[in-house]
Amino acid sequence: MAYPRLVENLIEQFSKLPGVGRRSAERMVFWVLNNPREQVQTLADSIIGLKDGLRLCRECNNLSEGELCRVCSDPGRDRTTVCIVEDHKHLLAIDRTGIYRGLYHVLLGAISPADGRGPEDLKTRELAERVRALGVTEVVIATDPDTEGEMTALHLTSELRPLGIKISRIGLGIPMGSSVEYADLSTLTISMNARREIPA
């Protein structure tokens, strides 16, 4: 026997979430059905609040509730170093190590010709302007060690080299083809400590 249409509709929506198959979606729907309306409303309000309330930091493109994110508004941060990451999850993964206390710049992607994403689609122009304005002395490139990440790192190096600053790349610890997001804290700590300067 099929579920009522309203149940099937919600199962279909939950199934669109990453890592959620039909069985998990069914469990979520029955959680919604079995809990008080107030609790379900709180969940729905939180989802809408997330979509309406979050924006990109005007300095680094990190997720933020205001004009500046928590990193950019923190006076205790080292403003002479900027770590470049592909997305917000990578920023959070590196920051959790506690080993890096500088600023970040989120590219919101990586160069990927197969996906039709070139250098012009990344937030690189803003990066060069920021580096000049802040008087940054070192840029750490922390893109993924895969084909797209390496391509992006090469492009960033060529863009930033004329500024005469130290350019380094995260080093040991993260294997080729993996993602910064899924590396554990000790691996990321080793990588940040073993970053290397990209030669001219």
C-alpha positions as a printed NumPy array, in Angstrom:
array([[  0.   ,   0.   ,   0.   ],
       [  1.333,   3.422,  -0.932],
       [  1.737,   6.285,   1.54 ],
       [ -0.646,   9.249,   1.274],
       [  0.49 ,  11.878,  -1.233],
       [  1.59 ,  14.353,   1.468],
       [  3.867,  11.72 ,   3.019],
       [  5.326,  10.752,  -0.379],
       [  5.959,  14.414,  -1.202],
       [  7.976,  14.937,   1.981],
       [  9.871,  11.654,   1.514],
       [ 10.822,  12.864,  -1.951],
       [ 12.064,  16.207,  -0.565],
       [ 14.093,  14.618,   2.233],
       [ 15.592,  12.151,  -0.274],
       [ 17.173,  15.117,  -2.086],
       [ 19.415,  15.793,   0.914],
       [ 22.998,  14.516,   0.543],
       [ 23.463,  11.011,   1.934],
       [ 19.757,  10.492,   2.553],
       [ 18.133,   7.5  ,   0.858],
       [ 14.46 ,   6.595,   0.826],
       [ 14.573,   4.627,   4.102],
       [ 16.236,   7.494,   5.968],
       [ 13.775,   9.942,   4.4  ],
       [ 10.871,   7.79 ,   5.619],
       [ 12.288,   7.836,   9.167],
       [ 12.548,  11.63 ,   9.   ],
       [  8.948,  11.939,   7.824],
       [  7.725,   9.773,  10.684],
       [  9.801,  11.819,  13.12 ],
       [  7.909,  14.886,  11.829],
       [  4.572,  13.066,  12.208],
       [  5.331,  11.773,  15.714],
       [  6.576,  15.031,  17.263],
       [  4.571,  18.031,  18.484],
       [  3.759,  20.745,  15.951],
       [  5.846,  23.254,  17.976],
       [  8.989,  21.136,  17.591],
       [  8.411,  20.698,  13.858],
       [  7.752,  24.437,  13.546],
       [ 11.035,  25.178,  15.332],
       [ 12.864,  22.985,  12.803],
       [ 11.105,  24.667,   9.874],
       [ 11.821,  28.143,  11.293],
       [ 15.493,  27.248,  11.756],
       [ 15.787,  26.192,   8.107],
       [ 14.108,  29.381,   6.855],
       [ 16.166,  31.456,   9.314],
       [ 19.347,  29.924,   7.934],
       [ 18.391,  30.829,   4.374],
       [ 17.232,  34.342,   5.262],
       [ 19.806,  35.252,   7.907],
       [ 23.142,  34.07 ,   6.535],
       [ 25.224,  36.052,   4.078],
       [ 28.803,  36.082,   2.853],
       [ 31.343,  38.114,   4.797],
       [ 32.202,  41.219,   2.763],
       [ 35.91 ,  40.648,   3.421],
       [ 36.561,  36.925,   3.038],
       [ 33.328,  35.273,   1.74 ],
       [ 32.941,  33.17 ,   4.893],
       [ 29.415,  32.504,   6.152],
       [ 28.277,  35.293,   8.426],
       [ 25.22 ,  36.7  ,  10.165],
       [ 26.513,  40.261,   9.75 ],
       [ 28.74 ,  42.291,   7.438],
       [ 31.878,  40.655,   8.852],
       [ 32.311,  37.03 ,   9.926],
       [ 33.681,  36.009,  13.328],
       [ 37.19 ,  35.565,  11.937],
       [ 37.426,  38.956,  10.208],
       [ 35.94 ,  40.786,  13.205],
       [ 38.324,  39.098,  15.681],
       [ 41.001,  41.671,  16.699],
       [ 43.252,  38.848,  17.926],
       [ 43.803,  37.474,  14.416],
       [ 47.142,  37.83 ,  12.627],
       [ 46.312,  40.162,   9.741],
       [ 49.606,  39.598,   7.941],
       [ 48.685,  36.053,   6.86 ],
       [ 45.775,  34.904,   4.687],
       [ 44.863,  31.247,   4.131],
       [ 43.015,  30.566,   0.879],
       [ 40.414,  27.785,   0.97 ],
       [ 37.888,  26.475,  -1.537],
       [ 34.813,  26.633,   0.674],
       [ 33.431,  27.299,   4.145],
       [ 33.797,  23.706,   5.328],
       [ 37.537,  23.817,   4.613],
       [ 37.888,  27.05 ,   6.596],
       [ 36.16 ,  25.486,   9.58 ],
       [ 38.265,  22.314,   9.354],
       [ 41.541,  24.274,   9.403],
       [ 40.402,  26.709,  12.086],
       [ 39.429,  23.869,  14.423],
       [ 43.075,  22.775,  14.584],
       [ 43.882,  25.962,  16.516],
       [ 47.314,  26.042,  14.853],
       [ 46.456,  28.81 ,  12.397],
       [ 45.414,  32.235,  13.73 ],
       [ 45.491,  34.351,  10.576],
       [ 42.721,  35.442,   8.221],
       [ 41.043,  33.451,   5.448],
       [ 39.812,  33.971,   1.93 ],
       [ 37.083,  31.639,   0.641],
       [ 37.156,  31.135,  -3.142],
       [ 33.705,  29.509,  -3.279],
       [ 35.005,  26.769,  -5.585],
       [ 38.009,  25.64 ,  -7.57 ],
       [ 38.982,  25.882, -11.213],
       [ 37.267,  23.002, -13.001],
       [ 37.086,  23.152, -16.812],
       [ 34.946,  19.983, -16.822],
       [ 32.295,  21.849, -14.802],
       [ 32.695,  25.041, -16.828],
       [ 34.316,  26.906, -13.913],
       [ 37.318,  29.047, -14.769],
       [ 39.505,  31.521, -12.846],
       [ 37.008,  34.319, -13.536],
       [ 34.358,  32.429, -11.532],
       [ 36.43 ,  32.503,  -8.341],
       [ 36.834,  35.378,  -5.894],
       [ 40.481,  36.01 ,  -6.873],
       [ 40.3  ,  39.69 ,  -7.862],
       [ 39.037,  40.575,  -4.388],
       [ 41.86 ,  38.501,  -2.9  ],
       [ 44.641,  40.532,  -4.557],
       [ 42.975,  43.776,  -3.444],
       [ 42.721,  42.483,   0.12 ],
       [ 46.349,  41.389,   0.221],
       [ 47.468,  44.867,  -0.851],
       [ 45.119,  46.718,   1.523],
       [ 46.031,  44.668,   4.602],
       [ 49.779,  44.58 ,   3.959],
       [ 49.759,  40.785,   3.982],
       [ 53.215,  39.169,   4.035],
       [ 52.23 ,  35.501,   3.507],
       [ 49.449,  33.73 ,   1.66 ],
       [ 48.857,  30.045,   2.449],
       [ 47.145,  28.142,  -0.366],
       [ 45.008,  25.393,   1.189],
       [ 43.075,  24.12 ,  -1.824],
       [ 42.414,  20.38 ,  -2.093],
       [ 45.343,  18.246,  -3.298],
       [ 43.399,  17.036,  -6.353],
       [ 43.546,  18.101, -10.018],
       [ 41.172,  21.062,  -9.572],
       [ 42.859,  22.179,  -6.368],
       [ 46.329,  22.02 ,  -7.885],
       [ 45.151,  23.905, -10.978],
       [ 43.664,  26.564,  -8.709],
       [ 46.879,  26.766,  -6.651],
       [ 48.942,  27.335,  -9.819],
       [ 46.594,  30.088, -10.949],
       [ 46.669,  31.773,  -7.531],
       [ 50.456,  31.619,  -7.473],
       [ 50.724,  33.362, -10.843],
       [ 48.207,  36.019,  -9.738],
       [ 49.881,  36.717,  -6.397],
       [ 53.559,  36.396,  -7.369],
       [ 53.802,  40.005,  -8.675],
       [ 52.838,  41.287,  -5.198],
       [ 56.216,  40.162,  -3.843],
       [ 54.827,  38.252,  -0.854],
       [ 55.616,  34.802,   0.51 ],
       [ 53.321,  32.173,  -1.052],
       [ 53.127,  28.786,   0.635],
       [ 51.131,  25.609,   0.067],
       [ 49.867,  23.281,   2.802],
       [ 52.292,  20.4  ,   2.993],
       [ 52.507,  16.878,   4.346],
       [ 49.563,  15.   ,   5.703],
       [ 46.779,  15.334,   3.142],
       [ 47.051,  12.709,   0.383],
       [ 46.411,  13.456,  -3.279],
       [ 42.788,  13.091,  -4.316],
       [ 41.374,  13.678,  -0.831],
       [ 39.508,  16.644,   0.651],
       [ 40.618,  19.13 ,   3.306],
       [ 37.106,  18.905,   4.755],
       [ 37.494,  15.232,   5.769],
       [ 41.024,  15.38 ,   7.167],
       [ 41.298,  14.849,  10.922],
       [ 42.666,  17.532,  13.259],
       [ 46.141,  16.017,  13.64 ],
       [ 46.537,  15.63 ,   9.868],
       [ 45.504,  19.239,   9.291],
       [ 47.848,  20.399,  12.054],
       [ 50.774,  18.592,  10.391],
       [ 49.786,  20.032,   7.013],
       [ 49.659,  23.59 ,   8.307],
       [ 52.98 ,  23.228,  10.132],
       [ 54.607,  21.628,   7.076],
       [ 53.4  ,  24.205,   4.569],
       [ 56.016,  25.105,   2.02 ],
       [ 56.838,  28.179,   0.028],
       [ 56.08 ,  27.948,  -3.688],
       [ 59.299,  28.874,  -5.49 ],
       [ 59.361,  31.601,  -8.105]])
